[in-house]
Amino acid sequence: HMDPWPNYTTQTTAYYIKHQAQALSEMLPCLRGVKFMRHWAGLADMTPDMAPIMDGNDTIEGYYMNCGWGYFGFKSCTATGKYMAQFMANGNCPDMLRPFNLRRFEQHRLMGETAALMNYSPDN
């Protein structure tokens, strides 16, 4: 869930906490009425197409990027870490990482979300 009021604060709002509590109780009714003991807020780096960047840098030798994961990078780090390590060790980008290159933004090849019913593209 993206905060409806874009800003760079790391403080949560009463609106956000209420929204999260409502969403949680709808998904897991057994947790209705549960009390929040603590919460965390922070910034998450996210690309315009909400897909990460996993690429080398043609202009800076030895510089590799694995960023822009937003809220879900920690769940994918074991698999993508393996491919990034191979890329860094031999300089050849594994096929699995090719769609996530940085050049997709200048080439207008944004990634589509394959798990969603509707994909964003410049054509729609």
C-alpha positions, 0 to 999 in steps of 0.5 A: 500500500502506498501512502496517498500523501507522497512525502519523505517523512519516516513517521506513520500517520493515524490514517495509515495505522487505521488503514493497515488495521482494517486491511489486516482484520479483513484478511485475518478476522481472528486478529480483529481487535489486536493491539499494535505494540510498535510500528515502523516507518521508512522509505522504500526505493522503488522504480517507476515500473515497480520492478528492481534494477539488476545490472552492471554499469557500462561507464563505471567498470566493476559497478553493479546495481541491485536496487529499487526493490521497494517492499519485497527485496528481502524475499527475493535476495537469496535467488537474485543474490546468486545471479548477481554473484555470477554476473559480478564474477564472470561479467556475463549477465545471466538471462534471468537478470536481462529484463531488469537492466537499467536501459529499459527506462531509456528504451521505454521497455517498462516491466509489466506485473505478471501476477496482476490482471492489468499491466501498465505499458506506454500503449494503454 
